[in-house]
Amino acid sequence: MDIYDSVGTLKGVGAKTKEQLEKMGIVTLLDLLLYFPRAYDTYHEADETYFNGMDKVKLEAEVVRITKPFRTRTGKTMTTVYFSTAFGQLKAMFFNMPYVSGNYKIGETYELKGKFTKKGKNIECINPVINKDTEEIVPVYSAEGKVTGTLIKKLVRQILARVIINENFPTQILEEEELISLDEAVRSLHFPEDERKLEDSLKRMKFQEMFSYSMKIMLSKTRRMENEEGISFSMSKRLKELKERIPFKMTEAQNRVVREILKDQKRTFPMNRLLQGDVGSGKTIVALIALFNVIENGYQAAFMAPTEILAKQHYEEAVKLLEPLGVSVSLLTGSTKKSERLKISEDLGAGKPLLMIGTHALIEENVNFTKLGMIITDEQHRFGVNQRAKLINKSKTAEVLVMSATPIPRTMALTIYSDLDLSVIDELPKGRKEIRTLLMDEGKRKVCYSKVLEEVKSGRQAYIVTPLIDLDENGELNSVEGLYEELSKGHLKGIRMGYLHGKMTSKEKSRVMESFKDGEIQVLIATTVIEVGVNVPNASVMVIENAERFGLAQLHQLRGRVGRGEYQSYCLMMANIRSQGTRERLEIMVKSNDGFFIAEEDLKQRGTGQLFGVNQSGHSGLVLSNLALDYELFLKANSYAKKVYNGKLPEEIRMKNEFLEKISRSMNFICLN
Ligand SMILES: Nc1ncnc2c1ncn2[C@@H]1O[C@H](COP(=O)(O)OP(=O)(O)OP(=O)(O)O)[C@@H](O)[C@H]1O
């Protein structure tokens, strides 16, 4: 057996299963071994205090009666099984599982697992399962179709019976950091014996991942610096002309960042820079200046935005600012017409210097730049690693700038993204007034909407953001269209309103956005499609419904849609604040307008999932770890990686080439047979 053999060589994997596994990214035995559980369930022994509908519980129950399946109002089938238990009668409801009656026999006792709720004297539960596992900690795998968690376990067991995983860290690190062996860690992540062992295994694998991650970014930096084929762009004499056209005075921070970028452009190895700046800090103008300089040097430049709305906005701004200076600007999105695409293709093919602004349509294979000098992605944490890489692959020599509005503390950014140089716009344009943020209980809707009315009547505009497009099952959340109906008949009667959500066609979205920009629509009800970058300086109020549903960084992004002009702006967060945790979390928004502070709090709570690149699609190799939540451990792994990289730790760890090439899978296996 070889660890790179296909999963098809395992017992129990037929053609269909193999296909499904491959769809899940599991092609080789190694892939399967590294397909770790996404969570671990621990079940409490039954006790009344756990019957709260949230805790997971194991419960002994004897079947008393089984009803025939019947159809509910919503079209689901429901089968009810009544059990007797030491805690009273249990009513278990099974939805869309008519076969379930065959799983239970009257008079037999089963151990059930599920979430139980006390209802009067009885207990209720939806879709409990029979406890077949004797383990205390049950690994939960992301399963799909035929590939169930049980199957994954069975297959992993087959592999583990036939391999020993060689240790790939030197004893020195293992001892100093109290890490268990790689073999033990992998085994126990799939088959945990107890909490302690599981924790140790997680620590070991996280360390491994973060070590590899650090190595990978150090390598990529070295490779970039050694790449002498970059283009040296000189500073255009016409920059002054451009600056004179800018309708405002740039902040000191913006000017500093422009200088940093121009300096990079002059060097012969390609720039790879991260530009962080809080919402509304004015990143777009910095980007346009950088792009202009490249075009003036006779090259093509690309500016990729995460949404069509934003791409269009950037396009309009670029046309206004740059076309009078003779720059040709094109827009390429999913809705660009064929004839227009052809023209773009021709221009690109002819090597004509131009600015291409667009969505991920820019990374399609048939978009061929011939003289690409610079790529900027207005990241806003929306693009995956793959998408960004695709754009970068369009030219090995182009300067790369990634803009992010999710700022993280400088020291953290410097270690996490150490392959990138960092620029920060840490100053807002002059004259901006602090946004006043209020947290309101849902009962205060009337007060909230009278503020909206007041602002609208004095000529301003408002956003109302709600988390969902549709009502949820309990009808609890406010849908965009539902809210539109309700408000146009109620609190906001007589006001010109519009709505916007991701399921509308691009054409509809553009039309609504245009009307909002023109002031035709006074109040815009939207989902988070407006979260990124939308710029309408006349908007001065933002209402966020069900604010408890959003993360802090996201709330800050949303709030950043107001306060972009000279007007005093307001953010009214409506939330169910009965839970203290929710209240405390949202109070952070009330207290602070500082994106760095909020991002740091958000990181503490939710980790790096929101940061660009990191944690996406496992490409960074970070499956188990979270650079922010595991930051302490990351710093250690990072410092060892540096030592190894600089040759201060034994050769042993440099090991196979594979280790450096396929870092995230940096394991060295011995197969027994
Ligand atoms: N120095 C400045 N003085 C005054 N206004 C400015 C300045 N720089 C930018 N602006 C204006 O501020 C608004 C916000 O700028 P921009 O859209 O570039 O922000 P951003 O950094 O991209 O923010 P976000 O991440 O929220 O999209 C725009 O209307 C822009 O014209």
PDBQT file of the ligand as one rigid body, heavy atoms in Angstrom, charges set to zero:
ROOT
HETATM    1  N1  LIG A 701      -8.884  62.505   1.840  1.00  0.00    +0.000 N 
HETATM    2  C1  LIG A 701     -10.183  62.511   1.636  1.00  0.00    +0.000 A 
HETATM    3  N2  LIG A 701     -10.930  63.586   1.976  1.00  0.00    +0.000 NA
HETATM    4  C2  LIG A 701     -12.268  63.597   1.781  1.00  0.00    +0.000 A 
HETATM    5  N3  LIG A 701     -12.959  62.585   1.245  1.00  0.00    +0.000 NA
HETATM    6  C3  LIG A 701     -12.284  61.489   0.889  1.00  0.00    +0.000 A 
HETATM    7  C4  LIG A 701     -10.869  61.384   1.068  1.00  0.00    +0.000 A 
HETATM    8  N4  LIG A 701     -10.471  60.181   0.610  1.00  0.00    +0.000 NA
HETATM    9  C5  LIG A 701     -11.580  59.543   0.187  1.00  0.00    +0.000 A 
HETATM   10  N5  LIG A 701     -12.668  60.322   0.335  1.00  0.00    +0.000 N 
HETATM   11  C6  LIG A 701     -14.050  59.991   0.037  1.00  0.00    +0.000 C 
HETATM   12  O1  LIG A 701     -14.486  59.149   1.090  1.00  0.00    +0.000 OA
HETATM   13  C7  LIG A 701     -15.403  58.174   0.613  1.00  0.00    +0.000 C 
HETATM   14  C8  LIG A 701     -14.910  56.787   0.985  1.00  0.00    +0.000 C 
HETATM   15  O2  LIG A 701     -13.762  56.451   0.256  1.00  0.00    +0.000 OA
HETATM   16  P1  LIG A 701     -13.546  54.975  -0.317  1.00  0.00    +0.000 P 
HETATM   17  O3  LIG A 701     -14.779  54.532  -0.988  1.00  0.00    +0.000 OA
HETATM   18  O4  LIG A 701     -12.283  54.951  -1.036  1.00  0.00    +0.000 OA
HETATM   19  O5  LIG A 701     -13.405  54.217   1.058  1.00  0.00    +0.000 OA
HETATM   20  P2  LIG A 701     -12.823  52.773   1.337  1.00  0.00    +0.000 P 
HETATM   21  O6  LIG A 701     -11.570  52.907   2.085  1.00  0.00    +0.000 OA
HETATM   22  O7  LIG A 701     -12.819  51.996   0.065  1.00  0.00    +0.000 OA
HETATM   23  O8  LIG A 701     -13.911  52.239   2.315  1.00  0.00    +0.000 OA
HETATM   24  P3  LIG A 701     -14.721  50.862   2.333  1.00  0.00    +0.000 P 
HETATM   25  O9  LIG A 701     -13.770  49.848   2.794  1.00  0.00    +0.000 OA
HETATM   26  O10 LIG A 701     -15.798  51.154   3.275  1.00  0.00    +0.000 OA
HETATM   27  O11 LIG A 701     -15.195  50.675   0.940  1.00  0.00    +0.000 OA
HETATM   28  C9  LIG A 701     -15.520  58.400  -0.873  1.00  0.00    +0.000 C 
HETATM   29  O12 LIG A 701     -16.681  59.180  -1.102  1.00  0.00    +0.000 OA
HETATM   30  C10 LIG A 701     -14.272  59.171  -1.218  1.00  0.00    +0.000 C 
HETATM   31  O13 LIG A 701     -14.456  59.997  -2.332  1.00  0.00    +0.000 OA
ENDROOT
TORSDOF 0
